[in-house]
Amino acid sequence: MNVICILCDTPFSPTSSQKRRLRKHPFRIFLCPECDQRIAQQTKQRLSQSVPKQETDHSLDTRKLSNLDRRN
Ligand SMILES: [Zn+2]
């Protein structure tokens, strides 16, 4: 099974986690490992340059989730 990268149009075989997601969402678009890595590097660079702002949002989300757990 091959997936086509949205960035460079290169067919590549998806990783096991990508295969799992593909089964659930067959029309989902993926990046090849090369582009994935490139973007991960850019993201890491951006994150290291700017102060992470999402920490408060993240704690809010986990609080919401634990509330849901209690209700169930
Ligand atoms: Zn690519």
N, CA, C, O and the ligand as a Tripos MOL2 file, in Angstrom:
@<TRIPOS>MOLECULE
protein
  289   287    73     0     0
PROTEIN
NO_CHARGES

@<TRIPOS>ATOM
      1 N           0.8350   -1.1860    0.0000 N.3       1 MET1
      2 CA          0.0000    0.0000    0.0000 C.3       1 MET1
      3 C           0.8760    1.2440    0.0000 C.2       1 MET1
      4 O           1.7790    1.3830    0.8250 O.2       1 MET1
      5 N           0.5990    2.1370   -0.9280 N.am      2 ASN2
      6 CA          1.3840    3.3520   -1.0140 C.3       2 ASN2
      7 C           0.5270    4.5930   -0.7840 C.2       2 ASN2
      8 O          -0.6510    4.6340   -1.1410 O.2       2 ASN2
      9 N           1.1380    5.5800   -0.1920 N.am      3 VAL3
     10 CA          0.4870    6.8650    0.0330 C.3       3 VAL3
     11 C           1.3000    7.8960   -0.7310 C.2       3 VAL3
     12 O           2.5100    7.7450   -0.8980 O.2       3 VAL3
     13 N           0.6330    8.9410   -1.1930 N.am      4 ILE4
     14 CA          1.3660    9.9780   -1.9090 C.3       4 ILE4
     15 C           1.5060   11.2030   -1.0220 C.2       4 ILE4
     16 O           0.5440   11.6760   -0.4170 O.2       4 ILE4
     17 N           2.7150   11.6910   -0.9650 N.am      5 CYS5
     18 CA          3.0160   12.8520   -0.1340 C.3       5 CYS5
     19 C           2.3820   14.0940   -0.7400 C.2       5 CYS5
     20 O           2.4500   14.2980   -1.9520 O.2       5 CYS5
     21 N           1.7710   14.9180    0.0890 N.am      6 ILE6
     22 CA          1.1300   16.1270   -0.4450 C.3       6 ILE6
     23 C           2.1440   17.1730   -0.8470 C.2       6 ILE6
     24 O           1.8400   18.0400   -1.6670 O.2       6 ILE6
     25 N           3.3310   17.1140   -0.2950 N.am      7 LEU7
     26 CA          4.3040   18.1660   -0.5780 C.3       7 LEU7
     27 C           5.1300   17.8730   -1.8150 C.2       7 LEU7
     28 O           5.3110   18.7490   -2.6600 O.2       7 LEU7
     29 N           5.6320   16.6570   -1.9340 N.am      8 CYS8
     30 CA          6.5280   16.3870   -3.0560 C.3       8 CYS8
     31 C           5.9710   15.3440   -4.0210 C.2       8 CYS8
     32 O           6.6610   14.9550   -4.9640 O.2       8 CYS8
     33 N           4.7300   14.8800   -3.8060 N.am      9 ASP9
     34 CA          4.0730   13.9230   -4.7000 C.3       9 ASP9
     35 C           4.8400   12.6190   -4.8420 C.2       9 ASP9
     36 O           4.7270   11.9410   -5.8630 O.2       9 ASP9
     37 N           5.6120   12.2640   -3.8340 N.am     10 THR10
     38 CA          6.3660   11.0250   -3.8960 C.3      10 THR10
     39 C           5.5750    9.9070   -3.2180 C.2      10 THR10
     40 O           5.1540   10.0480   -2.0700 O.2      10 THR10
     41 N           5.3760    8.8030   -3.9250 N.am     11 PRO11
     42 CA          4.7210    7.6780   -3.2660 C.3      11 PRO11
     43 C           5.6430    7.0410   -2.2350 C.2      11 PRO11
     44 O           6.8350    6.8650   -2.4880 O.2      11 PRO11
     45 N           5.1050    6.7000   -1.0910 N.am     12 PHE12
     46 CA          5.9080    6.0540   -0.0520 C.3      12 PHE12
     47 C           4.9990    5.1320    0.7350 C.2      12 PHE12
     48 O           3.7800    5.3020    0.7470 O.2      12 PHE12
     49 N           5.6090    4.1430    1.3990 N.am     13 SER13
     50 CA          4.7840    3.2450    2.1960 C.3      13 SER13
     51 C           4.6240    3.8280    3.5930 C.2      13 SER13
     52 O           5.6030    4.2220    4.2260 O.2      13 SER13
     53 N           3.4050    3.8780    4.0610 N.am     14 PRO14
     54 CA          3.1310    4.5100    5.3430 C.3      14 PRO14
     55 C           3.6720    3.6920    6.5120 C.2      14 PRO14
     56 O           3.8130    2.4720    6.4230 O.2      14 PRO14
     57 N           3.9670    4.3730    7.5880 N.am     15 THR15
     58 CA          4.3970    3.6800    8.7970 C.3      15 THR15
     59 C           3.1910    2.9810    9.4130 C.2      15 THR15
     60 O           2.0540    3.2000    8.9950 O.2      15 THR15
     61 N           3.4500    2.1380   10.4100 N.am     16 SER16
     62 CA          2.3560    1.3470   10.9790 C.3      16 SER16
     63 C           1.2920    2.2410   11.5960 C.2      16 SER16
     64 O           0.1010    1.9430   11.5140 O.2      16 SER16
     65 N           1.7260    3.3460   12.2200 N.am     17 SER17
     66 CA          0.7270    4.2330   12.8270 C.3      17 SER17
     67 C          -0.0670    4.9560   11.7430 C.2      17 SER17
     68 O          -1.2600    5.2160   11.8990 O.2      17 SER17
     69 N           0.6180    5.2780   10.6350 N.am     18 GLN18
     70 CA         -0.0940    5.9290    9.5380 C.3      18 GLN18
     71 C          -1.0790    4.9580    8.8970 C.2      18 GLN18
     72 O          -2.1690    5.3560    8.4840 O.2      18 GLN18
     73 N          -0.6940    3.6720    8.8130 N.am     19 LYS19
     74 CA         -1.5920    2.6760    8.2460 C.3      19 LYS19
     75 C          -2.8590    2.5690    9.0720 C.2      19 LYS19
     76 O          -3.9640    2.4560    8.5410 O.2      19 LYS19
     77 N          -2.6750    2.6080   10.3830 N.am     20 ARG20
     78 CA         -3.8380    2.5160   11.2650 C.3      20 ARG20
     79 C          -4.7750    3.6870   11.0050 C.2      20 ARG20
     80 O          -5.9910    3.5180   10.9130 O.2      20 ARG20
     81 N          -4.1860    4.8880   10.8870 N.am     21 ARG21
     82 CA         -5.0130    6.0710   10.6500 C.3      21 ARG21
     83 C          -5.6640    6.0080    9.2740 C.2      21 ARG21
     84 O          -6.7930    6.4610    9.0870 O.2      21 ARG21
     85 N          -4.9360    5.4390    8.3110 N.am     22 LEU22
     86 CA         -5.4780    5.3350    6.9580 C.3      22 LEU22
     87 C          -6.7070    4.4530    6.9240 C.2      22 LEU22
     88 O          -7.6460    4.7120    6.1710 O.2      22 LEU22
     89 N          -6.7030    3.4070    7.7430 N.am     23 ARG23
     90 CA         -7.8530    2.5200    7.7610 C.3      23 ARG23
     91 C          -9.0880    3.2580    8.2710 C.2      23 ARG23
     92 O         -10.2030    3.0320    7.8020 O.2      23 ARG23
     93 N          -8.8690    4.1400    9.2350 N.am     24 LYS24
     94 CA        -10.0050    4.9050    9.7770 C.3      24 LYS24
     95 C         -10.3940    6.0370    8.8530 C.2      24 LYS24
     96 O         -11.5800    6.3080    8.6630 O.2      24 LYS24
     97 N          -9.4140    6.6970    8.2810 N.am     25 HIS25
     98 CA         -9.6790    7.8490    7.4180 C.3      25 HIS25
     99 C          -8.9650    7.6280    6.0920 C.2      25 HIS25
    100 O          -7.8360    8.0860    5.9140 O.2      25 HIS25
    101 N          -9.6020    6.9400    5.1700 N.am     26 PRO26
    102 CA         -8.9130    6.5600    3.9230 C.3      26 PRO26
    103 C          -8.5090    7.7510    3.0720 C.2      26 PRO26
    104 O          -7.6220    7.6170    2.2290 O.2      26 PRO26
    105 N          -9.1130    8.8870    3.2580 N.am     27 PHE27
    106 CA         -8.7960   10.0050    2.3900 C.3      27 PHE27
    107 C          -7.8750   11.0070    3.0670 C.2      27 PHE27
    108 O          -7.6920   12.1320    2.6010 O.2      27 PHE27
    109 N          -7.3210   10.5800    4.1400 N.am     28 ARG28
    110 CA         -6.4230   11.4600    4.8640 C.3      28 ARG28
    111 C          -5.1250   11.6210    4.0680 C.2      28 ARG28
    112 O          -4.6580   10.6840    3.4200 O.2      28 ARG28
    113 N          -4.5590   12.8150    4.1290 N.am     29 ILE29
    114 CA         -3.3530   13.0900    3.3540 C.3      29 ILE29
    115 C          -2.1330   12.9930    4.2610 C.2      29 ILE29
    116 O          -2.1610   13.4390    5.4080 O.2      29 ILE29
    117 N          -1.0760   12.4110    3.7400 N.am     30 PHE30
    118 CA          0.1150   12.2080    4.5530 C.3      30 PHE30
    119 C           1.3470   12.8360    3.9270 C.2      30 PHE30
    120 O           1.3860   13.1490    2.7370 O.2      30 PHE30
    121 N           2.3530   13.0080    4.7800 N.am     31 LEU31
    122 CA          3.6450   13.4980    4.3030 C.3      31 LEU31
    123 C           4.6140   12.3320    4.2630 C.2      31 LEU31
    124 O           4.5520   11.4430    5.1110 O.2      31 LEU31
    125 N           5.5090   12.3280    3.2870 N.am     32 CYS32
    126 CA          6.5360   11.3090    3.2470 C.3      32 CYS32
    127 C           7.5200   11.5650    4.3940 C.2      32 CYS32
    128 O           7.5820   12.6810    4.9090 O.2      32 CYS32
    129 N           8.2830   10.5560    4.7970 N.am     33 PRO33
    130 CA          9.2040   10.7350    5.9260 C.3      33 PRO33
    131 C          10.1310   11.9310    5.7480 C.2      33 PRO33
    132 O          10.4480   12.6280    6.7120 O.2      33 PRO33
    133 N          10.5610   12.1630    4.5250 N.am     34 GLU34
    134 CA         11.4710   13.2890    4.2750 C.3      34 GLU34
    135 C          10.8250   14.6240    4.6130 C.2      34 GLU34
    136 O          11.3880   15.4300    5.3540 O.2      34 GLU34
    137 N           9.6320   14.8490    4.0590 N.am     35 CYS35
    138 CA          8.9440   16.1120    4.3160 C.3      35 CYS35
    139 C           8.5430   16.1750    5.7770 C.2      35 CYS35
    140 O           8.5960   17.2370    6.3980 O.2      35 CYS35
    141 N           8.1450   15.0410    6.3220 N.am     36 ASP36
    142 CA          7.7440   14.9870    7.7160 C.3      36 ASP36
    143 C           8.8880   15.4660    8.6000 C.2      36 ASP36
    144 O           8.7000   16.2650    9.5170 O.2      36 ASP36
    145 N          10.0770   14.9580    8.2990 N.am     37 GLN37
    146 CA         11.2480   15.3210    9.0870 C.3      37 GLN37
    147 C          11.5760   16.8000    8.9270 C.2      37 GLN37
    148 O          11.8990   17.5030    9.8850 O.2      37 GLN37
    149 N          11.4800   17.2410    7.6770 N.am     38 ARG38
    150 CA         11.8040   18.6350    7.4000 C.3      38 ARG38
    151 C          10.8640   19.5420    8.1810 C.2      38 ARG38
    152 O          11.2940   20.5300    8.7780 O.2      38 ARG38
    153 N           9.5900   19.2050    8.1730 N.am     39 ILE39
    154 CA          8.6200   20.0410    8.8620 C.3      39 ILE39
    155 C           8.8080   19.9420   10.3620 C.2      39 ILE39
    156 O           8.6550   20.9360   11.0710 O.2      39 ILE39
    157 N           9.1380   18.7580   10.8550 N.am     40 ALA40
    158 CA          9.3830   18.5900   12.2870 C.3      40 ALA40
    159 C          10.5430   19.4630   12.7240 C.2      40 ALA40
    160 O          10.5030   20.0820   13.7880 O.2      40 ALA40
    161 N          11.5690   19.5070   11.9000 N.am     41 GLN41
    162 CA         12.7190   20.3510   12.2290 C.3      41 GLN41
    163 C          12.3290   21.8120   12.2630 C.2      41 GLN41
    164 O          12.7190   22.5490   13.1690 O.2      41 GLN41
    165 N          11.5490   22.2320   11.2620 N.am     42 GLN42
    166 CA         11.1150   23.6300   11.2210 C.3      42 GLN42
    167 C          10.2580   23.9510   12.4290 C.2      42 GLN42
    168 O          10.3680   25.0280   13.0130 O.2      42 GLN42
    169 N           9.3990   23.0060   12.8010 N.am     43 THR43
    170 CA          8.5330   23.2430   13.9510 C.3      43 THR43
    171 C           9.3480   23.3560   15.2240 C.2      43 THR43
    172 O           9.1100   24.2300   16.0570 O.2      43 THR43
    173 N          10.3310   22.4420   15.3670 N.am     44 LYS44
    174 CA         11.1710   22.4790   16.5570 C.3      44 LYS44
    175 C          11.9190   23.8060   16.6430 C.2      44 LYS44
    176 O          12.0420   24.4070   17.7100 O.2      44 LYS44
    177 N          12.4190   24.2490   15.4700 N.am     45 GLN45
    178 CA         13.1450   25.5090   15.4380 C.3      45 GLN45
    179 C          12.2480   26.6520   15.8750 C.2      45 GLN45
    180 O          12.6360   27.5030   16.6760 O.2      45 GLN45
    181 N          11.0310   26.6520   15.3280 N.am     46 ARG46
    182 CA         10.0990   27.7170   15.6480 C.3      46 ARG46
    183 C           9.7650   27.6860   17.1400 C.2      46 ARG46
    184 O           9.6810   28.7300   17.7880 O.2      46 ARG46
    185 N           9.5780   26.4860   17.6750 N.am     47 LEU47
    186 CA          9.2150   26.3610   19.0850 C.3      47 LEU47
    187 C          10.3540   26.8100   19.9820 C.2      47 LEU47
    188 O          10.1300   27.4240   21.0250 O.2      47 LEU47
    189 N          11.5890   26.4960   19.5660 N.am     48 SER48
    190 CA         12.7170   26.8780   20.4140 C.3      48 SER48
    191 C          12.9580   28.3800   20.3500 C.2      48 SER48
    192 O          13.5310   28.9640   21.2700 O.2      48 SER48
    193 N          12.5120   29.0090   19.2430 N.am     49 GLN49
    194 CA         12.7070   30.4480   19.1130 C.3      49 GLN49
    195 C          11.6470   31.2370   19.8600 C.2      49 GLN49
    196 O          11.9290   32.2990   20.4160 O.2      49 GLN49
    197 N          10.4280   30.7170   19.8700 N.am     50 SER50
    198 CA          9.3500   31.4580   20.5150 C.3      50 SER50
    199 C           8.9760   30.7980   21.8390 C.2      50 SER50
    200 O           9.1720   29.5980   22.0290 O.2      50 SER50
    201 N           8.4430   31.5930   22.7350 N.am     51 VAL51
    202 CA          8.0260   31.0550   24.0260 C.3      51 VAL51
    203 C           6.7520   30.2350   23.8240 C.2      51 VAL51
    204 O           5.7840   30.7380   23.2540 O.2      51 VAL51
    205 N           6.7390   29.0020   24.2750 N.am     52 PRO52
    206 CA          5.5380   28.1820   24.1030 C.3      52 PRO52
    207 C           4.3410   28.7960   24.8210 C.2      52 PRO52
    208 O           4.3730   29.0610   26.0220 O.2      52 PRO52
    209 N           3.2810   29.0120   24.0370 N.am     53 LYS53
    210 CA          2.1200   29.7120   24.5690 C.3      53 LYS53
    211 C           1.0150   28.7450   24.9600 C.2      53 LYS53
    212 O           0.0810   29.1070   25.6760 O.2      53 LYS53
    213 N           1.1320   27.5060   24.4810 N.am     54 GLN54
    214 CA         -0.0070   26.5940   24.5690 C.3      54 GLN54
    215 C          -0.0600   25.8130   25.8710 C.2      54 GLN54
    216 O          -0.9470   24.9790   26.0580 O.2      54 GLN54
    217 N           0.8870   26.0760   26.7830 N.am     55 GLU55
    218 CA          0.9080   25.2640   27.9940 C.3      55 GLU55
    219 C          -0.3620   25.4390   28.8210 C.2      55 GLU55
    220 O          -0.8840   24.4740   29.3800 O.2      55 GLU55
    221 N          -0.8550   26.6690   28.8950 N.am     56 THR56
    222 CA         -2.0780   26.8830   29.6620 C.3      56 THR56
    223 C          -3.2590   26.1870   28.9950 C.2      56 THR56
    224 O          -4.0980   25.5910   29.6710 O.2      56 THR56
    225 N          -3.3220   26.2660   27.6540 N.am     57 ASP57
    226 CA         -4.4080   25.5940   26.9390 C.3      57 ASP57
    227 C          -4.3890   24.1090   27.2040 C.2      57 ASP57
    228 O          -5.4270   23.4770   27.3960 O.2      57 ASP57
    229 N          -3.1760   23.5620   27.2110 N.am     58 HIS58
    230 CA         -3.0500   22.1190   27.3920 C.3      58 HIS58
    231 C          -3.5670   21.6970   28.7640 C.2      58 HIS58
    232 O          -4.2590   20.6860   28.8830 O.2      58 HIS58
    233 N          -3.2360   22.4640   29.7970 N.am     59 SER59
    234 CA         -3.6870   22.0960   31.1340 C.3      59 SER59
    235 C          -5.2030   22.2030   31.2240 C.2      59 SER59
    236 O          -5.8490   21.4310   31.9330 O.2      59 SER59
    237 N          -5.7670   23.1720   30.4940 N.am     60 LEU60
    238 CA         -7.2240   23.2910   30.4730 C.3      60 LEU60
    239 C          -7.8470   22.0480   29.8670 C.2      60 LEU60
    240 O          -8.8450   21.5300   30.3680 O.2      60 LEU60
    241 N          -7.2510   21.5780   28.7900 N.am     61 ASP61
    242 CA         -7.7840   20.3960   28.1090 C.3      61 ASP61
    243 C          -7.7670   19.1780   29.0170 C.2      61 ASP61
    244 O          -8.7480   18.4370   29.0820 O.2      61 ASP61
    245 N          -6.6640   18.9650   29.7160 N.am     62 THR62
    246 CA         -6.5970   17.7870   30.5760 C.3      62 THR62
    247 C          -7.6080   17.9220   31.7070 C.2      62 THR62
    248 O          -8.1690   16.9180   32.1470 O.2      62 THR62
    249 N          -7.8510   19.1300   32.1820 N.am     63 ARG63
    250 CA         -8.8560   19.3040   33.2310 C.3      63 ARG63
    251 C         -10.2340   18.9330   32.7070 C.2      63 ARG63
    252 O         -11.0180   18.2700   33.3870 O.2      63 ARG63
    253 N         -10.5190   19.3760   31.4720 N.am     64 LYS64
    254 CA        -11.7980   19.0330   30.8670 C.3      64 LYS64
    255 C         -11.9570   17.5290   30.7650 C.2      64 LYS64
    256 O         -13.0140   16.9760   31.0690 O.2      64 LYS64
    257 N         -10.8730   16.8690   30.3270 N.am     65 LEU65
    258 CA        -10.9210   15.4230   30.1480 C.3      65 LEU65
    259 C         -11.1710   14.7200   31.4690 C.2      65 LEU65
    260 O         -11.9500   13.7680   31.5250 O.2      65 LEU65
    261 N         -10.5250   15.1730   32.5300 N.am     66 SER66
    262 CA        -10.7120   14.5010   33.8110 C.3      66 SER66
    263 C         -12.1320   14.7290   34.3270 C.2      66 SER66
    264 O         -12.6890   13.8780   35.0200 O.2      66 SER66
    265 N         -12.7140   15.8820   33.9860 N.am     67 ASN67
    266 CA        -14.1160   16.1090   34.3450 C.3      67 ASN67
    267 C         -15.0290   15.1200   33.6460 C.2      67 ASN67
    268 O         -15.9680   14.5830   34.2350 O.2      67 ASN67
    269 N         -14.7310   14.8950   32.3840 N.am     68 LEU68
    270 CA        -15.5350   13.9450   31.6170 C.3      68 LEU68
    271 C         -15.4200   12.5580   32.2180 C.2      68 LEU68
    272 O         -16.4070   11.8290   32.3120 O.2      68 LEU68
    273 N         -14.2190   12.1990   32.6210 N.am     69 ASP69
    274 CA        -14.0060   10.8870   33.2190 C.3      69 ASP69
    275 C         -14.8650   10.7210   34.4670 C.2      69 ASP69
    276 O         -15.4660    9.6710   34.6930 O.2      69 ASP69
    277 N         -14.9090   11.7700   35.2620 N.am     70 ARG70
    278 CA        -15.6740   11.6830   36.5010 C.3      70 ARG70
    279 C         -17.1550   11.5070   36.2050 C.2      70 ARG70
    280 O         -17.8490   10.7610   36.8950 O.2      70 ARG70
    281 N         -17.6340   12.1950   35.1790 N.am     71 ARG71
    282 CA        -19.0530   12.0800   34.8490 C.3      71 ARG71
    283 C         -19.4010   10.6560   34.3980 C.2      71 ARG71
    284 O         -20.4870   10.1460   34.6750 O.2      71 ARG71
    285 N         -18.4650   10.0430   33.7080 N.am     72 ASN72
    286 CA        -18.7320    8.6700   33.2700 C.3      72 ASN72
    287 C         -18.4230    7.7250   34.3970 C.2      72 ASN72
    288 O         -18.5770    6.5130   34.2460 O.2      72 ASN72
    289 ZN          7.2910   14.5430    0.6490 Zn       73 ZN73
@<TRIPOS>BOND
     1     1     2 1
     2     2     3 1
     3     3     4 2
     4     3     5 am
     5     5     6 1
     6     6     7 1
     7     7     8 2
     8     7     9 am
     9     9    10 1
    10    10    11 1
    11    11    12 2
    12    11    13 am
    13    13    14 1
    14    14    15 1
    15    15    16 2
    16    15    17 am
    17    17    18 1
    18    18    19 1
    19    19    20 2
    20    19    21 am
    21    21    22 1
    22    22    23 1
    23    23    24 2
    24    23    25 am
    25    25    26 1
    26    26    27 1
    27    27    28 2
    28    27    29 am
    29    29    30 1
    30    30    31 1
    31    31    32 2
    32    31    33 am
    33    33    34 1
    34    34    35 1
    35    35    36 2
    36    35    37 am
    37    37    38 1
    38    38    39 1
    39    39    40 2
    40    39    41 am
    41    41    42 1
    42    42    43 1
    43    43    44 2
    44    43    45 am
    45    45    46 1
    46    46    47 1
    47    47    48 2
    48    47    49 am
    49    49    50 1
    50    50    51 1
    51    51    52 2
    52    51    53 am
    53    53    54 1
    54    54    55 1
    55    55    56 2
    56    55    57 am
    57    57    58 1
    58    58    59 1
    59    59    60 2
    60    59    61 am
    61    61    62 1
    62    62    63 1
    63    63    64 2
    64    63    65 am
    65    65    66 1
    66    66    67 1
    67    67    68 2
    68    67    69 am
    69    69    70 1
    70    70    71 1
    71    71    72 2
    72    71    73 am
    73    73    74 1
    74    74    75 1
    75    75    76 2
    76    75    77 am
    77    77    78 1
    78    78    79 1
    79    79    80 2
    80    79    81 am
    81    81    82 1
    82    82    83 1
    83    83    84 2
    84    83    85 am
    85    85    86 1
    86    86    87 1
    87    87    88 2
    88    87    89 am
    89    89    90 1
    90    90    91 1
    91    91    92 2
    92    91    93 am
    93    93    94 1
    94    94    95 1
    95    95    96 2
    96    95    97 am
    97    97    98 1
    98    98    99 1
    99    99   100 2
   100    99   101 am
   101   101   102 1
   102   102   103 1
   103   103   104 2
   104   103   105 am
   105   105   106 1
   106   106   107 1
   107   107   108 2
   108   107   109 am
   109   109   110 1
   110   110   111 1
   111   111   112 2
   112   111   113 am
   113   113   114 1
   114   114   115 1
   115   115   116 2
   116   115   117 am
   117   117   118 1
   118   118   119 1
   119   119   120 2
   120   119   121 am
   121   121   122 1
   122   122   123 1
   123   123   124 2
   124   123   125 am
   125   125   126 1
   126   126   127 1
   127   127   128 2
   128   127   129 am
   129   129   130 1
   130   130   131 1
   131   131   132 2
   132   131   133 am
   133   133   134 1
   134   134   135 1
   135   135   136 2
   136   135   137 am
   137   137   138 1
   138   138   139 1
   139   139   140 2
   140   139   141 am
   141   141   142 1
   142   142   143 1
   143   143   144 2
   144   143   145 am
   145   145   146 1
   146   146   147 1
   147   147   148 2
   148   147   149 am
   149   149   150 1
   150   150   151 1
   151   151   152 2
   152   151   153 am
   153   153   154 1
   154   154   155 1
   155   155   156 2
   156   155   157 am
   157   157   158 1
   158   158   159 1
   159   159   160 2
   160   159   161 am
   161   161   162 1
   162   162   163 1
   163   163   164 2
   164   163   165 am
   165   165   166 1
   166   166   167 1
   167   167   168 2
   168   167   169 am
   169   169   170 1
   170   170   171 1
   171   171   172 2
   172   171   173 am
   173   173   174 1
   174   174   175 1
   175   175   176 2
   176   175   177 am
   177   177   178 1
   178   178   179 1
   179   179   180 2
   180   179   181 am
   181   181   182 1
   182   182   183 1
   183   183   184 2
   184   183   185 am
   185   185   186 1
   186   186   187 1
   187   187   188 2
   188   187   189 am
   189   189   190 1
   190   190   191 1
   191   191   192 2
   192   191   193 am
   193   193   194 1
   194   194   195 1
   195   195   196 2
   196   195   197 am
   197   197   198 1
   198   198   199 1
   199   199   200 2
   200   199   201 am
   201   201   202 1
   202   202   203 1
   203   203   204 2
   204   203   205 am
   205   205   206 1
   206   206   207 1
   207   207   208 2
   208   207   209 am
   209   209   210 1
   210   210   211 1
   211   211   212 2
   212   211   213 am
   213   213   214 1
   214   214   215 1
   215   215   216 2
   216   215   217 am
   217   217   218 1
   218   218   219 1
   219   219   220 2
   220   219   221 am
   221   221   222 1
   222   222   223 1
   223   223   224 2
   224   223   225 am
   225   225   226 1
   226   226   227 1
   227   227   228 2
   228   227   229 am
   229   229   230 1
   230   230   231 1
   231   231   232 2
   232   231   233 am
   233   233   234 1
   234   234   235 1
   235   235   236 2
   236   235   237 am
   237   237   238 1
   238   238   239 1
   239   239   240 2
   240   239   241 am
   241   241   242 1
   242   242   243 1
   243   243   244 2
   244   243   245 am
   245   245   246 1
   246   246   247 1
   247   247   248 2
   248   247   249 am
   249   249   250 1
   250   250   251 1
   251   251   252 2
   252   251   253 am
   253   253   254 1
   254   254   255 1
   255   255   256 2
   256   255   257 am
   257   257   258 1
   258   258   259 1
   259   259   260 2
   260   259   261 am
   261   261   262 1
   262   262   263 1
   263   263   264 2
   264   263   265 am
   265   265   266 1
   266   266   267 1
   267   267   268 2
   268   267   269 am
   269   269   270 1
   270   270   271 1
   271   271   272 2
   272   271   273 am
   273   273   274 1
   274   274   275 1
   275   275   276 2
   276   275   277 am
   277   277   278 1
   278   278   279 1
   279   279   280 2
   280   279   281 am
   281   281   282 1
   282   282   283 1
   283   283   284 2
   284   283   285 am
   285   285   286 1
   286   286   287 1
   287   287   288 2
@<TRIPOS>SUBSTRUCTURE
     1 MET1         2 RESIDUE 1 A MET
     2 ASN2         6 RESIDUE 1 A ASN
     3 VAL3        10 RESIDUE 1 A VAL
     4 ILE4        14 RESIDUE 1 A ILE
     5 CYS5        18 RESIDUE 1 A CYS
     6 ILE6        22 RESIDUE 1 A ILE
     7 LEU7        26 RESIDUE 1 A LEU
     8 CYS8        30 RESIDUE 1 A CYS
     9 ASP9        34 RESIDUE 1 A ASP
    10 THR10       38 RESIDUE 1 A THR
    11 PRO11       42 RESIDUE 1 A PRO
    12 PHE12       46 RESIDUE 1 A PHE
    13 SER13       50 RESIDUE 1 A SER
    14 PRO14       54 RESIDUE 1 A PRO
    15 THR15       58 RESIDUE 1 A THR
    16 SER16       62 RESIDUE 1 A SER
    17 SER17       66 RESIDUE 1 A SER
    18 GLN18       70 RESIDUE 1 A GLN
    19 LYS19       74 RESIDUE 1 A LYS
    20 ARG20       78 RESIDUE 1 A ARG
    21 ARG21       82 RESIDUE 1 A ARG
    22 LEU22       86 RESIDUE 1 A LEU
    23 ARG23       90 RESIDUE 1 A ARG
    24 LYS24       94 RESIDUE 1 A LYS
    25 HIS25       98 RESIDUE 1 A HIS
    26 PRO26      102 RESIDUE 1 A PRO
    27 PHE27      106 RESIDUE 1 A PHE
    28 ARG28      110 RESIDUE 1 A ARG
    29 ILE29      114 RESIDUE 1 A ILE
    30 PHE30      118 RESIDUE 1 A PHE
    31 LEU31      122 RESIDUE 1 A LEU
    32 CYS32      126 RESIDUE 1 A CYS
    33 PRO33      130 RESIDUE 1 A PRO
    34 GLU34      134 RESIDUE 1 A GLU
    35 CYS35      138 RESIDUE 1 A CYS
    36 ASP36      142 RESIDUE 1 A ASP
    37 GLN37      146 RESIDUE 1 A GLN
    38 ARG38      150 RESIDUE 1 A ARG
    39 ILE39      154 RESIDUE 1 A ILE
    40 ALA40      158 RESIDUE 1 A ALA
    41 GLN41      162 RESIDUE 1 A GLN
    42 GLN42      166 RESIDUE 1 A GLN
    43 THR43      170 RESIDUE 1 A THR
    44 LYS44      174 RESIDUE 1 A LYS
    45 GLN45      178 RESIDUE 1 A GLN
    46 ARG46      182 RESIDUE 1 A ARG
    47 LEU47      186 RESIDUE 1 A LEU
    48 SER48      190 RESIDUE 1 A SER
    49 GLN49      194 RESIDUE 1 A GLN
    50 SER50      198 RESIDUE 1 A SER
    51 VAL51      202 RESIDUE 1 A VAL
    52 PRO52      206 RESIDUE 1 A PRO
    53 LYS53      210 RESIDUE 1 A LYS
    54 GLN54      214 RESIDUE 1 A GLN
    55 GLU55      218 RESIDUE 1 A GLU
    56 THR56      222 RESIDUE 1 A THR
    57 ASP57      226 RESIDUE 1 A ASP
    58 HIS58      230 RESIDUE 1 A HIS
    59 SER59      234 RESIDUE 1 A SER
    60 LEU60      238 RESIDUE 1 A LEU
    61 ASP61      242 RESIDUE 1 A ASP
    62 THR62      246 RESIDUE 1 A THR
    63 ARG63      250 RESIDUE 1 A ARG
    64 LYS64      254 RESIDUE 1 A LYS
    65 LEU65      258 RESIDUE 1 A LEU
    66 SER66      262 RESIDUE 1 A SER
    67 ASN67      266 RESIDUE 1 A ASN
    68 LEU68      270 RESIDUE 1 A LEU
    69 ASP69      274 RESIDUE 1 A ASP
    70 ARG70      278 RESIDUE 1 A ARG
    71 ARG71      282 RESIDUE 1 A ARG
    72 ASN72      286 RESIDUE 1 A ASN
    73 ZN73       289 GROUP 0 **** ****
